[in-house]
Amino acid sequence: MNKITERIARAVGVPDLGEILAERIKSTDLQSLLLEVFRERVKRRNPRIIFSDYVSNSFSLPSRCNPALLLEWDSVAFSHLPRGFTAIELSPVCPLGSVSRVAPISQDWVLTTIRNMEVVADSTNILALECAVRRQRFTQTAPTDTRPVHLACSHRVIRTQRYTSSNSLQHFRLFSLCSAGRNTESIRFGIFATVSSSSILLGSSRGFPWTKCLPPSRHY
C-alpha cells in the first residue's frame, strides 16, 4: 500500500483496507459498493458545489481549441485514408487497464470509473483491441486468413497527469491509425503498415491550413 492508502486505513481503523478493496472483493461487488457510496455522496451535493467544481476542475472545463478547426482537420485527415482503411467512432470508455497494462504508463494517469472501466486516454490502444477483434473473426472461419485490418478514428481523450505548462489540456482530440495483419517473410506487413500510416499523416499535415491555428499577428 502507498502512504495515502495507509493513512486512510489507519484513520478508519481497518489496517488492510487497501488489500480488501483491491484483492478480496470481486470486481462486480466492488462496483456495487462504490455505486452505493457515490449515490450517498451525491445526495449531499447542491448546485453551488457543482458549479464550484465545474469552474475549478481542469477535467470538466471546455477545450480552448476552435471546434471548426478540429472539424476541418478531421475532414482533411479522413479524406487521406486510402482504400482499405475504415473510419470508426469509439466509445468514450474502455476496459480497465487498456492503457497501463499495454504501455509503461501509470494507472494514475488514466481517469478510472467506478464501473470497472476507464475513460479513453489513448485511442490507439482501443483501435488495436478492435483490430484484434476483427482479425479474430477472420481466423475463426479460416485460420490461415491473411486479410489485414486498417482502422482510423478521431477521438477526444482525457489524461490525468499533472501538466506544468499552462497551455496544456487535460483533454484533447487525437487522430489515430492502427493496422493488424499476419506478418509474412521479411516483416513485410509491418513495413507496409508503417509506410501507409506515415503517408496518411504526412498527406493530412500538408493538406491542412496550419496558418489558421496561429494567433493573430500583433503590431507594436
C-alpha positions as CSV (number, residue, x, y, z in Angstrom):
1,M,0.0,0.0,0.0
2,N,1.2,3.5,-0.7
3,K,1.4,6.2,2.1
4,I,-2.0,7.7,1.3
5,T,-3.8,4.3,1.5
6,E,-2.0,3.5,4.7
7,R,-3.1,6.9,6.2
8,I,-6.8,6.3,5.2
9,A,-6.6,2.7,6.6
10,R,-5.4,3.9,9.9
11,A,-8.0,6.7,10.0
12,V,-10.9,4.3,9.5
13,G,-9.4,1.6,11.7
14,V,-9.1,-1.1,9.0
15,P,-5.4,-1.8,8.6
16,D,-5.7,-3.9,5.5
17,L,-8.4,-1.8,3.8
18,G,-6.4,-1.4,0.6
19,E,-5.9,-5.2,0.3
20,I,-9.6,-5.9,1.0
21,L,-10.8,-3.5,-1.7
22,A,-8.1,-4.5,-4.3
23,E,-7.9,-8.2,-3.8
24,R,-10.6,-9.7,-1.6
25,I,-13.7,-8.2,-3.2
26,K,-14.8,-9.3,-6.6
27,S,-14.8,-6.6,-9.3
28,T,-18.6,-6.7,-9.6
29,D,-19.1,-6.4,-5.8
30,L,-16.6,-3.5,-5.6
31,Q,-18.6,-1.8,-8.4
32,S,-21.8,-2.2,-6.5
33,L,-20.2,-0.9,-3.3
34,L,-18.8,2.2,-5.0
35,L,-22.1,2.9,-6.8
36,E,-23.8,3.0,-3.4
37,V,-21.0,5.1,-1.9
38,F,-21.3,7.8,-4.6
39,R,-25.1,7.6,-4.6
40,E,-25.0,8.7,-1.0
41,R,-22.3,11.3,-1.6
42,V,-24.3,12.9,-4.4
43,K,-27.2,13.4,-2.0
44,R,-25.1,15.9,-0.1
45,R,-24.1,18.0,-3.2
46,N,-26.0,21.1,-4.3
47,P,-25.8,23.3,-7.4
48,R,-23.4,25.7,-5.7
49,I,-20.9,22.9,-5.0
50,I,-21.3,21.5,-8.5
51,F,-20.8,25.0,-10.0
52,S,-17.7,25.5,-7.9
53,D,-16.3,22.1,-9.0
54,Y,-17.0,22.9,-12.7
55,V,-15.0,26.2,-12.7
56,S,-12.1,24.8,-10.7
57,N,-11.6,21.3,-12.1
58,S,-9.4,21.2,-15.3
59,F,-11.1,17.9,-16.3
60,S,-14.5,19.5,-16.8
61,L,-13.6,22.8,-18.3
62,P,-14.2,23.1,-22.1
63,S,-11.3,23.0,-24.5
64,R,-9.8,26.2,-25.8
65,C,-9.5,24.7,-29.3
66,N,-11.6,26.1,-32.1
67,P,-14.2,23.3,-32.9
68,A,-14.4,24.5,-36.5
69,L,-10.7,23.9,-36.9
70,L,-11.0,20.4,-35.3
71,L,-13.7,19.5,-37.8
72,E,-11.6,20.8,-40.7
73,W,-8.7,18.7,-39.5
74,D,-10.9,15.6,-39.3
75,S,-12.2,16.3,-42.8
76,V,-8.7,16.6,-44.2
77,A,-7.3,13.6,-42.3
78,F,-10.2,11.2,-43.2
79,S,-10.1,12.3,-46.8
80,H,-6.5,11.0,-47.0
81,L,-7.4,7.5,-45.9
82,P,-6.6,5.1,-48.7
83,R,-8.8,2.2,-49.8
84,G,-8.9,-0.5,-47.1
85,F,-9.0,1.9,-44.1
86,T,-12.2,2.1,-42.1
87,A,-13.1,5.1,-40.0
88,I,-14.9,4.2,-36.8
89,E,-16.3,6.1,-33.8
90,L,-15.1,4.8,-30.5
91,S,-16.9,4.6,-27.2
92,P,-15.9,7.2,-24.6
93,V,-14.8,4.4,-22.2
94,C,-12.8,1.2,-22.5
95,P,-11.9,-1.8,-20.3
96,L,-9.9,-1.2,-17.2
97,G,-6.2,-1.4,-17.8
98,S,-6.4,-0.7,-21.6
99,V,-3.5,1.7,-21.4
100,S,-1.4,0.9,-18.3
101,R,-1.3,-2.9,-19.0
102,V,-0.2,-2.4,-22.6
103,A,2.2,0.6,-22.3
104,P,4.5,1.7,-19.4
105,I,2.0,4.3,-18.2
106,S,0.8,4.6,-14.6
107,Q,-2.9,3.9,-14.0
108,D,-2.9,7.2,-12.0
109,W,-2.7,9.0,-15.4
110,V,-6.0,7.4,-16.5
111,L,-9.4,8.5,-15.4
112,T,-10.8,5.3,-13.9
113,T,-14.5,4.9,-13.4
114,I,-16.4,3.1,-10.6
115,R,-17.8,0.6,-13.1
116,N,-14.5,-1.2,-13.8
117,M,-13.9,0.9,-16.9
118,E,-11.8,3.8,-17.7
119,V,-12.2,6.9,-19.9
120,V,-10.2,6.5,-23.1
121,A,-6.7,8.0,-22.6
122,D,-5.1,6.7,-25.8
123,S,-7.4,5.9,-28.7
124,T,-4.6,3.9,-30.5
125,N,-4.8,1.2,-27.8
126,I,-8.5,0.8,-28.3
127,L,-8.1,0.7,-32.1
128,A,-5.6,-2.2,-31.5
129,L,-8.2,-4.0,-29.5
130,E,-10.8,-3.5,-32.2
131,C,-8.3,-4.6,-34.9
132,A,-7.7,-7.8,-32.9
133,V,-11.5,-8.5,-32.7
134,R,-11.9,-8.1,-36.4
135,R,-8.9,-10.2,-37.2
136,Q,-10.2,-12.9,-34.9
137,R,-13.4,-13.0,-36.8
138,F,-11.5,-13.7,-40.0
139,T,-9.3,-16.5,-38.5
140,Q,-12.2,-18.2,-36.7
141,T,-13.6,-19.3,-40.0
142,A,-10.3,-19.6,-41.9
143,P,-7.2,-19.9,-39.6
144,T,-4.8,-19.0,-42.4
145,D,-6.7,-15.9,-43.4
146,T,-4.2,-13.1,-44.0
147,R,-6.6,-10.3,-44.6
148,P,-5.4,-7.2,-42.8
149,V,-7.5,-4.7,-40.8
150,H,-6.9,-1.0,-41.0
151,L,-8.8,1.4,-38.7
152,A,-8.8,5.1,-38.1
153,C,-10.6,7.4,-35.7
154,S,-10.7,10.9,-34.3
155,H,-11.4,10.8,-30.6
156,R,-11.3,13.1,-27.6
157,V,-9.1,11.6,-24.9
158,I,-8.5,12.6,-21.3
159,R,-5.4,12.2,-19.2
160,T,-4.9,12.9,-15.6
161,Q,-1.2,13.5,-15.2
162,R,-0.2,16.9,-13.9
163,Y,0.9,19.2,-16.7
164,T,3.3,22.0,-16.0
165,S,2.5,24.1,-19.0
166,S,-0.5,26.5,-18.8
167,N,-1.1,25.7,-22.5
168,S,-1.6,22.0,-21.9
169,L,-5.0,20.5,-21.8
170,Q,-6.3,17.5,-19.7
171,H,-8.5,16.5,-22.6
172,F,-7.8,16.9,-26.3
173,R,-8.7,15.4,-29.7
174,L,-6.5,12.7,-31.1
175,F,-6.4,11.3,-34.6
176,S,-5.3,7.7,-34.5
177,L,-4.4,4.9,-37.0
178,C,-3.9,1.2,-36.4
179,S,-3.3,-1.8,-38.6
180,A,-3.3,-5.5,-37.9
181,G,-2.4,-8.4,-40.0
182,R,-0.2,-11.5,-40.3
183,N,3.5,-10.8,-40.7
184,T,5.0,-12.6,-43.7
185,E,8.6,-13.0,-44.6
186,S,10.9,-10.0,-44.0
187,I,8.3,-8.4,-41.8
188,R,6.6,-7.2,-45.0
189,F,3.3,-6.3,-43.3
190,G,4.9,-4.3,-40.6
191,I,6.8,-2.2,-43.1
192,F,3.7,-1.7,-45.2
193,A,1.6,-0.6,-42.3
194,T,4.3,1.8,-41.1
195,V,4.7,3.4,-44.5
196,S,1.0,3.5,-45.1
197,S,0.2,5.3,-41.8
198,S,3.1,7.7,-42.2
199,S,1.9,8.6,-45.7
200,I,-1.6,9.3,-44.3
201,L,-0.3,11.6,-41.6
202,L,2.1,13.4,-43.9
203,G,-0.5,14.0,-46.5
204,S,-3.0,15.2,-43.9
205,S,-0.5,17.6,-42.4
206,R,0.4,19.0,-45.8
207,G,-3.3,19.4,-46.7
208,F,-4.3,21.2,-43.5
209,P,-4.2,25.0,-43.4
210,W,-2.0,25.3,-40.3
211,T,-1.8,29.1,-40.6
212,K,-5.4,29.2,-39.3
213,C,-4.1,27.9,-36.0
214,L,-1.6,30.7,-35.5
215,P,-2.6,33.5,-33.0
216,P,-3.5,36.9,-34.6
217,S,-0.5,39.0,-35.5
218,R,0.4,41.8,-33.2
219,H,1.7,45.2,-34.2
220,Y,3.8,47.1,-31.7
